[in-house]
Amino acid sequence: MNLNGSRVLLTGAAGGIGSAIAEQLAAKGARLALLGRTAAELNRLSELLSAEHPAAEVHVVAVDLLDAAAREHAVAQASGLLGGIDLLINCAGLMSFRPFADEDPEVLERIVQLNLVAPMRLIRQVLPAMLARGSGRIVNVGSTFGSIGFAWFAAYSASKFGLRGLSESLRRELEGSGVGVTYVAPRAVKTPLNTDAVYRMARATKMPMDDPSWVAQRTIAAIEKDAKDVYLGFPEKFFARLNSFVPRVVDGGLRKQNAVMAPFARDH
């Protein structure tokens, strides 16, 4: 996909990965509609992008993606500002690191709604116009946790498993339509999404954590190559593949790590 002049709707734009993707899209000459919860954060990002890329076209739309009516209005507004949407990047997300038995039921609902249902609804809203044009791309930012169910991240893993399944199903359904689907699965990334407990656990387990700009670079490259799915980081991408064939082997490989993680998951 040629990003120069493409009309992009990016959710979670003010987040760690989202803002890095926005910067690289602006550098490529894409026209941007940035969605996020907080207008002030989006405006700061817009000002930064405009300063670094004076020719960039950047629009900001503050919206709570869990508010169905507001979400639909925001997408319609973004489409109107851009004159249509060529590329939807679902990057907004929510994570929780704690024992499932202790999880707040409302948090469970929000995780599934934001990580899975909102992307489904966003795709459903933009897809008819893409199909009518015979072109477009959907990009879902998932996670290694969408291929390997990690202890203490049960709700997050479940939502990302769902997003991976959605991407795979939709890709097959849309074959030959001119509309493509890309699923990007980073491993752990250094973003504000992580709590202090997550960072302390990562140090204790020597869990690798990538920089958002590196993840953004790989995501942009995947879009430009019309890639179907991209798994980032080794050995995580190897274990993601292995888990699909012999999950019980991965059970054993993670058993010791799970025991180290447990005290941090309970530290809330």
C-alpha positions in Angstrom: 0.0 0.0 0.0 1.3 3.4 -0.9 0.9 5.6 2.2 1.6 8.9 0.5 -1.8 10.7 0.3 -3.6 7.8 1.9 -6.5 8.6 4.3 -5.8 7.0 7.6 -8.0 6.6 10.7 -5.9 5.7 13.7 -7.3 4.7 17.1 -5.3 4.9 20.3 -3.3 7.6 18.5 -2.0 9.3 21.7 -0.6 6.0 23.2 2.9 4.8 23.0 2.6 2.7 19.8 -0.1 4.9 18.4 1.8 8.1 18.6 4.9 6.4 17.0 2.8 5.1 14.2 1.2 8.5 13.7 4.7 10.1 13.4 5.8 7.7 10.8 2.6 7.9 8.8 3.0 11.7 8.7 6.6 11.3 7.5 5.2 9.1 4.7 2.8 11.8 3.6 -0.4 10.1 4.9 -3.5 12.2 5.7 -4.4 11.5 9.3 -7.5 11.4 11.5 -6.3 10.7 15.1 -8.7 9.2 17.5 -8.2 9.1 21.3 -9.9 9.7 24.6 -8.3 13.0 25.5 -8.4 16.1 23.3 -5.4 17.7 25.0 -3.1 14.7 24.3 -4.3 14.5 20.7 -3.7 18.2 20.2 -0.2 18.0 21.6 0.5 15.1 19.2 -1.0 17.1 16.3 1.2 20.1 17.1 4.3 17.9 17.3 3.5 16.3 14.0 2.8 19.6 12.3 6.1 21.0 13.6 8.1 18.0 12.4 6.1 17.6 9.1 4.7 21.0 8.1 3.0 19.6 5.0 1.2 17.0 7.0 -2.6 17.0 7.2 -3.7 16.0 10.7 -7.2 16.0 12.3 -7.9 15.1 15.9 -11.2 13.6 17.1 -11.5 13.0 20.8 -13.9 10.1 21.6 -14.6 7.3 24.1 -14.6 4.2 21.9 -16.7 2.4 24.4 -19.6 4.9 23.8 -21.3 3.4 20.7 -23.1 6.6 19.5 -20.0 8.8 20.1 -17.8 6.2 18.3 -20.1 6.1 15.2 -20.2 9.9 15.1 -16.4 10.2 15.5 -15.8 7.8 12.5 -18.3 9.7 10.4 -16.6 13.0 11.4 -13.1 11.6 10.5 -14.4 10.2 7.2 -15.9 13.6 6.4 -12.7 15.5 7.2 -10.6 13.2 5.1 -13.1 12.6 2.3 -13.1 8.8 3.0 -10.9 6.3 4.7 -8.4 4.1 2.9 -6.7 2.6 6.0 -8.1 1.8 9.4 -5.5 1.0 12.1 -7.0 -0.4 15.3 -4.4 0.4 17.9 -6.4 1.4 21.0 -6.2 -1.1 23.8 -6.5 -1.9 27.5 -4.6 -4.4 29.6 -4.8 -5.9 33.1 -2.2 -7.9 35.0 -3.7 -9.6 38.0 -5.1 -13.0 39.0 -8.3 -13.7 37.1 -10.2 -14.5 40.4 -9.4 -11.0 41.7 -10.3 -9.2 38.4 -13.0 -6.4 38.6 -15.9 -7.6 36.4 -16.3 -4.1 34.9 -12.6 -4.2 33.9 -13.2 -7.5 32.2 -16.0 -6.0 30.2 -14.0 -2.9 29.2 -11.0 -5.0 28.0 -13.2 -7.1 25.7 -15.2 -4.1 24.5 -12.1 -1.9 23.7 -9.7 -4.6 22.5 -12.2 -6.6 20.4 -15.7 -5.3 20.1 -14.7 -1.7 19.3 -12.4 -2.8 16.4 -15.2 -5.0 15.1 -17.7 -2.1 15.1 -15.1 0.3 13.6 -14.4 -2.2 10.8 -18.1 -2.7 10.2 -18.6 1.0 9.8 -15.8 1.7 7.3 -15.8 -1.5 5.4 -18.8 -0.9 3.1 -17.2 2.1 1.5 -13.9 0.3 1.1 -15.7 -2.6 -0.7 -17.6 -0.2 -2.9 -14.3 1.4 -4.0 -12.6 -2.0 -4.3 -9.7 -0.9 -2.2 -8.6 -0.4 1.4 -6.8 -2.0 4.3 -7.7 -2.9 7.9 -4.8 -3.2 10.4 -5.4 -4.8 13.8 -2.6 -4.3 16.3 -2.7 -7.5 18.4 -0.1 -9.1 20.6 2.0 -12.2 21.1 -0.6 -12.7 24.0 -3.1 -13.3 21.2 -1.3 -16.5 20.3 0.0 -17.6 23.7 -2.3 -17.4 26.7 -0.2 -15.9 29.5 -1.0 -16.5 33.1 -2.1 -13.4 35.0 -3.1 -11.7 31.7 -6.2 -13.9 31.0 -8.6 -11.2 30.0 -6.1 -9.4 27.8 -5.0 -12.6 26.2 -8.6 -13.7 25.5 -9.3 -10.3 23.8 -6.2 -10.5 21.6 -7.0 -14.1 20.7 -10.3 -12.8 19.5 -8.7 -10.0 17.5 -6.4 -12.5 15.8 -9.4 -14.7 14.9 -11.3 -11.7 13.6 -8.4 -10.7 11.4 -7.9 -14.2 10.0 -11.6 -14.7 9.3 -12.1 -11.3 7.7 -9.0 -11.7 5.6 -10.4 -14.9 4.1 -13.8 -13.4 3.6 -12.4 -10.3 1.8 -10.1 -12.2 -0.5 -10.4 -10.8 -4.0 -12.4 -7.7 -2.9 -9.4 -5.3 -3.0 -9.6 -4.8 0.8 -6.8 -6.4 2.8 -6.3 -7.2 6.4 -3.0 -7.1 8.3 -2.6 -8.4 11.9 0.5 -7.2 13.8 1.5 -9.0 17.0 4.2 -7.2 19.0 5.7 -8.8 22.1 5.9 -6.6 25.3 6.3 -2.9 24.5 7.5 0.0 26.7 4.4 2.1 26.9 2.2 3.7 29.6 -0.2 0.8 29.2 2.1 -1.1 31.5 1.8 -0.6 35.3 4.7 -0.5 37.6 4.0 -4.1 38.6 4.4 -5.1 35.0 7.7 -3.4 34.7 9.0 -5.0 37.9 7.8 -8.4 36.7 9.5 -7.9 33.4 12.8 -7.1 35.1 12.5 -10.2 37.4 11.7 -12.5 34.5 14.1 -10.8 32.0 11.2 -10.3 29.7 12.3 -8.3 26.6 10.4 -5.1 26.0 10.6 -3.3 22.7 10.6 0.5 21.9 7.3 1.8 20.4 9.2 3.4 17.5 10.6 0.0 16.5 7.2 -1.6 16.6 5.8 1.3 14.6 8.5 0.9 11.9 7.6 -2.8 11.5 3.9 -2.0 11.4 4.4 0.6 8.7 6.6 -1.8 6.7 3.9 -4.5 7.0 1.3 -2.1 5.7 3.5 -1.1 2.7 4.1 -4.7 1.9 0.4 -5.6 2.2 1.5 -8.3 4.7 -1.1 -10.6 6.1 0.3 -11.1 9.6 3.5 -10.1 11.3 4.8 -11.4 14.6 7.5 -9.2 16.2 10.4 -10.3 18.4 12.4 -13.5 18.8 11.9 -16.0 20.5 8.3 -14.8 21.1 7.2 -15.2 17.5 8.7 -18.7 17.5 6.8 -19.7 20.6 3.6 -18.2 19.2 3.9 -20.6 16.2 4.9 -23.5 18.5 2.0 -22.9 20.8 -0.4 -23.5 17.9 1.0 -27.0 17.3 2.1 -28.2 20.7 0.7 -26.0 23.5 1.4 -28.5 26.2 5.1 -28.1 25.5 4.8 -24.3 25.9 2.9 -25.0 29.2 6.1 -26.6 30.5 8.3 -23.9 29.2 6.3 -21.2 31.0 5.7 -23.0 34.3 8.8 -21.6 36.0 8.2 -18.1 34.6 4.6 -18.2 35.8 5.8 -18.8 39.4 8.1 -15.8 39.2 5.3 -13.6 37.8 2.7 -14.5 40.4 3.8 -12.2 43.3 3.8 -9.2 41.0 0.4 -10.0 39.6 -1.0 -10.0 43.2 0.7 -6.7 44.1 -2.2 -4.3 43.6 
